[in-house]
């Protein structure tokens, strides 16, 4: 895979930390298709959610414009999610190392990362975020299509209108909760994370600290365990 | 169908209080439809089309005299036909004028997210303001009577206005004016209820319709259109008039408890990550290049 390439960058070669490709151009593109379209969906969705937030619709061209684009941008978002699913699915399966790591989740939250066992390319939180967005996306698209064409749902099938609204709202709220945590961790909490999804690279130290097994896999090196002398 | 001269008592999708709410009390207006004297002539359908200047709507034949299966964005007033079997083996024709019921507690207005796209005037008329409609169709989900319909060209939703333009000028709705048998009446809600109950009483006592009664469903707070039915125990027989209509529970759940819970959860998430940052700060990576490879 392209992520296994080690990039000895010219400007850092010699006396600086090695740079490792974590997200290929395709990885970054699919992430930002989904990420930016999700922000639009969130903004317009919140405008339709509460009268106190309807002003958001005015910011993006007015209520009818927001209503027109919301479903189409939603399809774009889901296309990004599906692309990520095809690309990252195999990396997103929970492993034994993840289960061991999850027992130490408190250490991770308290930033006591030295107590954490080594893991692969993604930690279990990232994996859960991925699956929430994938299954939430399926629920949002199916219910969203029903809401899009509500006028064409026959009266005898009106339960579908009601189910669609309920599913859309509940799954949107679930993805919003996951999204808040994801954005916080990707920008403020895990330093180096945001750069990696923009430029694609992380430092060797970053990879060894956060995703030690992945570091060993992509570099072919084996590291001493943190406790070894 | 904007009518600035009418006082407003409810506004859809509105943040904060409603200007002028409860400033002035007005008589509630009401249409009375006596299904027992309707002959199915459809004069009301034509009058509605003409007065509201609606473009021609495609008709479809379904083995009855009914013009089309249900109301459309450009067809707000539809006589529903039903050949109803009687216990003695014969049948009777049930004909009911279907249109917006102008609920006191309107599901469309409760569901609508757009400020002022649906209003309820102080006289009880529920009116769509297409200028403010965003075309989301939430009103279609909120309505317990299957009335609002989406126009895919204008991307707005339409329905009967109870001729708010005529009523605000002291005229009866166009359908009432056109009715040749007098089965349609228009007036205050109190007067129409009084008339309806008198007629139902007459049907019970003199015409052998033991179950004759008035349809003014309490589940939506009563309606601005009431019916006299030969058999008030079977409203569904009249082209699917719901027996106990109310705003769908999903819409109620969505618009009140779920909204508060959701807002609380979203705010909680934002507060939570802020507190985490203040307490624990960022995860910084220390340079560990001194670590030797095995």
Interface residues (C-beta under 8 A of the other chain):
Chain A: X17 X47 X48 X49 X50 X51 X52 X54 X57 X63 X64 X66 X67 X68 X109 X110 X111 X113 X147 X150 X151 X155 X158 X161 X162 X163 X164 X165 X166 X169 X170 X173 X176 X177 X180 X181 X184 X188 X189 X190 X191 X192 X203 X204 X205 X206 X208 X209 X210 X221 X222 X223 X224
Chain B: X13 X14 X15 X70 X113 X114 X115 X132 X133 X134 X135 X136 X137 X138 X140 X141 X146 X149 X150 X152 X155 X240 X248 X250 X251 X253 X254 X258 X259 X262 X263 X265 X266 X269 X270 X273 X276 X277 X280 X281 X282 X283 X284 X285 X286 X287 X288 X289 X291 X292 X293 X294
